[in-house]
Amino acid sequence: MKGFTKSSLLLCLLLSSFQLHAGTSYTFEIDYLNSDIYDISLSGTLDQTLDTNDVYTWTAATADTINLNLYFLDSEMDIDMQVADENGYFSSSSSTTDNEFISFGAILGKDYFVNIYRYAEVSIAAYIADAYEENNSLETAYDLDSLNDNNNVPLPATVWLFVLGLAGLIGLRKTQKPV
């Protein structure tokens, strides 16, 4: 996971798909027993007076389960999360722990929206605007599909980099002289 500042939040969309094209920092784990899991991380902030919610959208690349995890590391503020499609909001998470979770089955090719918003009764000092503005409504949702996936490392390159790293470690071990 990334480092956080007091005012940052992290939204992770975990999808089992090779076809996903979204994310600002694009990392993945290789799960040899099942499918590959992509962890798409977005970092942003909410301004309690100017920016009380942020909305993101994407198109499902596969018919699969989507798990949305929202982590917020600020005890002075409470944020919640809702998921919508063209018919409106169909799921939400509103805990007091600053961590939210929603899981749902996606339909291939369907557009989805996630709304991250400040709990109405909480008031604190202003936060800085994030890089995804203006995205305060479903109509102005930031399109995650518009982000490129240049950080996606293909599996053969990943294996090659791992082998090179391992060979380097073995080489270092052999060059050490006993004391």
Secondary structure, DSSP 8 states (H G I E B T S, - for coil): -----TT-EEEEEEE--S-----SEEEEE--SSS--EEEEEEEE--BTTTBSEEEEEEE-SSSSEEEEEEEE--TT--EEEEEEETTEEEEEE--SSSEEEEEEE--TT-EEEEEEEE-TT---S-----TT-S-SSSTT-EEGGGS--TT---HHHHHHHHHHHHHHHHHHHHH----
